[in-house]
Amino acid sequence: LIIDATCAPADITHPTDLKLVGKAREKTEVIIDCLHERAQPKSGKPRTYRQRARREYLKAAKTRRLGSRQRNKTIKKQLNYINRNLKTISNLADQAGLRALPRTLYRDLLVVDTVHRQQRQLYFEGKRRIADRIVSISQPHIRPIVRSKVQAKTEFGAKVSLSLEEGLCYLERFDFDSYNESQDLIAQVESYKQRHGVYPESVHADNTYRNSRNRRYCREHGIRLSGGALRQPTLIHDKQTHQDLIDRVPIEGKIGEGKRRYSLGRVMTKLASTSMTSVAVIIIAMNLAKLLRQASSSLRFFLVDGFFLMTKWVTNARFREDLRGSPQTV
């Protein structure tokens, strides 16, 4: 059993605090326009300073090297605009009611209110980390996943746990919240037992999975967990450890195949449910391609062996007829 975890990035722009507050401000302006048409269609629109806010945002967003002081100053101004717009929305909602909003704008209002609260905590309270931080207004379920990879230290999408058995990939866990993949080892081994009726002989995983809890579980069930001792370095001059590292390579190739050939590297769906369905369909497609390659290979060998057997039978029949002196030919 080979196990690993990866991230399925979503199709969103790289999030920054300035982009989020700028997008949130634009959403509040759309909501104000919609509520004004329902509540006070004949009176003038409430003052939102949208043109001035747009100019200030673009001035900072288009700066090649934006300093922290200018960025914080622009974020503070955008937050003040959002705060003013939210108060205007509250006053209009008292007249027209929030039921006058379409479903999508009502959802955007809830997301914008959360983004406004989180960004104020970051700016005014000096916080560095916020639980359930929103990085996309259109897809509020997406969370930052810290992977510490060379290309991107942080990815934005769903984290998935995968297992590989004889070239076939299984989707073990799908979650938008970041989690420690070492927690899934026991569940993945139990899933293997449900499929095959026995525990695997060995489990091949990286150093993240080799904690004391997982090692104790594997030792109790007679499973060999790849790698050396708990506090030994990774590079150990041992044949078995070296072979375990080699045996773990196929799941890295399977993840790369999914991201390069099957769109696992960028999930284009927008909803949480459709994103999970998209990832599951990608896993099914990879397994079907693997089975098709195996079937075509077996069929090819069957045809080749059948051709040689037929040729041998024909040759032997002709040889027997030649010995008998018969004029018949095959």
N, C-alpha and C positions, 0 to 999 in steps of 0.2 A: 504494500500500500504506500503510495507516494502522495503527500499532501503539501499544500502551499496556499497562500492567500495573495490576492492582487486587488487592484482598484480598477473599476470600469468608469472612466471619466465621462462626465456629462458634457453636452454641447452648450457650454456657456462661456461668456467672455471671462477673462481673468479678473476676479473681483478685487476691487480696492475700496477703501472707505469713501473716497471721493466719488467714485462711480456709483456706489450704493446710495449715498445721500442725494446725488443728482437725479438718479432714476426715481427715488422715492418722492422727491419734490415734484417731478413731472406727473407722477401718478396722482398726487393730491390735487394738482391743478385740473386734471381730467375729471376727478370725482366732484370737485366744486362746480365745474361746468354742467355736469349731469344733474346734480342736485338743484342747481339754480334754475334750470329749465323746468324742473318739476315743482319747485316751491315758489319762485318769483320770476316767471318768464317775462313780465313786462317791465320790471325794474332793472337798474343797472347791475352789472356783475360786481361781486365783492372785490376789493382791491387785493391783489396777490403779488404784485411786483415781479411778475414772471419774466418779463423782458430783462430787467436789471439782474435778476437771479441767474438767468441764462447766460448773460454776458460775463458775469463774475465766474460762473462755473467753467465756461469755455476758456477764459483767460488762464485759469489754472490748469485745466486739462490739456491744453495745447502747448504748455511750457515744456521744453525739452528736458530741462533739469530742474524739476520742481523741488524747492527747499522745504524742509519740514515746517518752518515758520509760516510760509505762505500757504502750504497745504492745510495746516491746522486752522489758519485764519479763514480759509475758504470753507472748510468743513463746518466751522462754527456758524458762519453766515448761512449756509445751506440748512443747518439744523434750526436756526431761528426762523427761516422761511417756512420750513415744514411745520414747526410749532404753531406759527400763525395760521397756516392753512388748516391744520387740524382743529383749531378753535373755530374757524369759519365753517368747517364741515359739521362740527357739533351744533352750531347755531342753525345751519340749514337743515340738519337732521331733525331738530325739534319742530320744524315747520312741515317738512315733507315726509320725514320718516326714512329710516335706512332701508325699508322695503322698496323704496323707489329706485334704489340702485340695482343694476343687473348683478347677477351672481358673481361674475368675474371681477367687477369693480368692488363688490363687497369683500371678496377674498383679498384683493389687493389692498383694501383699506386696513384689514387686520394685519397683513404682512408689513405694510408701511409703518403702522403703529409700533410693531415689534422692532423693526429696524431703527426707528427713531429712538426708542427706549435704549436699545443696545448701544447705539452710537453715542448717545449722551453719557452713558456709563463709561465708555471708552475715553471720551474727551474730557468730561468734567470731573469724573471720579478717578481717572488715571488707571483704570483696570487694563490688564494685558490679555486676559483670557475670559471668555464668556461662554457659558454652557448653551448648547443649541444655537450657535451663532449662524445667522442667515447670511448667505453669500450670493443669493440670487432671488430677486423679487418674483420673477416668473416661475421659478422652481424653488420654493422655500424649503423643500424637504432635503435639499442637497447640503452636505456638510463637508468641511475640509478634512481630508485624510492625509496625515503626515506619513510619507513613505521613505523620505531621505534617499531618493534616487538621484542619479547623475543629471538626468534631463530636467526633472521637476522634483523639488524637495517636498512640495505639497500638491496633491491632486484633489479635484473636486468631483465627487461622484459617489457611487456605491462601492462598498468593500465586499468582496466575495471570497468565500473559502471553497477550494476545489480539491478533489482527490482523483487520482489516476490509477487505473487498474488495467493492465494489459492493453494500453493504448486508448481506453475508453475513459472519458472525463465525467465526473459527477459534481453537480452543484450542491454543496453541503449547507452553505449559509449565504444569505443576501441581506445586507443591512446598510442603510445610509449613515448611521452613526459609527464613528470610529470605535474599534474594539481590538483587544489583543487576541490574535489568531491562535495563540497557544491554548486558549480555553476550548477550542473546538476539537482537539485531538481525541479526547475520549468519545465524544459524540460521533466522530468520523469512524473510529474503530468499531463502535457498536453498530453503525450503519453497515459497515463491511460484514459484520457477523450476521446481520439480518438478511443480507443478500446471498451469502455463501454458506451460512450455517456454522462456520468456524472462524476463529480469530486469525488475523494474518500472521505469517511467520515473522515478518519484519515490517517496520514503519520507517520510511525515509522522509526526513524533514530537515529544515535548517535549524540554526541555533536557537531561534525563538521558541521552538516547541520543546526544547530539552530542559525543562525545569524539573524541580524535585517531584512535583505532583504527577506529571506525566511519566516520569521515569519509574516512580513507584507503581503506577497503574500498569505499565507495560511489564514490569518485573513480576507482578502478581499474576498476570495472565500469560506468562511465558512468551512475550513478544520482545523481539530485539529492536530497540530504538537506535537509529543510526547515530553515529558520532561517538566521541570518547566520553570521558568522565565529565562531571558537571562543571568543574572549574579548570579543566584542562584547556589549553589553546586549541584553536580550530585545526591548525596544521600539525597533524600528528603523523609520524612516520610509521604507519601501520597499514598493512595491506587491506584489512577489512574496512577500516575507516576510509581509506582511499576508494575502495570499491563502492561503499555507501554513497560517497559524494558523486561518483559516476552514475550510479543508479538513480539519483535524484534529478539528473539533468533533463529527462524527458518531460517532466511537468513544466519546466521553464520553457522548453520548446513548444509545448502545447499552449501555454499562455501567450507566447509570442505569435503563434499561428492564429489564435483567436483575435489578437489585437491588430495584426497586419492584414489578415485575409478575411476576417469575419466581423469587422466593425466593433470589436470589443474595446478598441482603443478610444472610441467616441460614440457614446450611446445617444442617438438622435431623438428618442422619445422624450416627452415632457413630463408625463405623470409618473408617480412612484410605481403604480401598478403596471403601467405599460413598459417602464424601464426594466422591471423585474422579468416581465414576459419576454422582452427583447433579449436579455442576457440568457434566459433559459432556452430560447429558440436558437441562439448562437451555439450553446453547448450541444443541443440536439443535432444541429447541422454538422458540427465537427465530428460527433460520434457516427453519424450516418456516412460521412465521407470516409471515415476510418473503416467502417464495415464494408463500404463499397469497394475500397481498395483491396481489402482482404478477399472479398468475393471474386473480384476480377482476377486477382492473383491466383486463387484456387482454380477458377475456371480456365485460366490460361494454362496452368500446369496440367489440368485434366485434358484439355484439347491436345497439348503437345504430347503427353503420354499416350493418349488414344491414337494419335497419328503414328507414333513410332510402333505401337503394338499392331496397328493395321498394316503398316509397311512390313513388319517382321512376319506377320501371318501370310501376307501375299507373297513375300519372298520365299518362305518355306513351302507354300503350296506350289509355286512354280518349280522349285527345286525337286519336289516330289514328283511332279508330272514329267520333268525331264528325265528322271531316273526310270520311270515306267515306259518312256519312249512314246508317250501319248502326244498326238498332234495338237491337243487342245492348249490354248494359251489363256492366260488370265490377264 
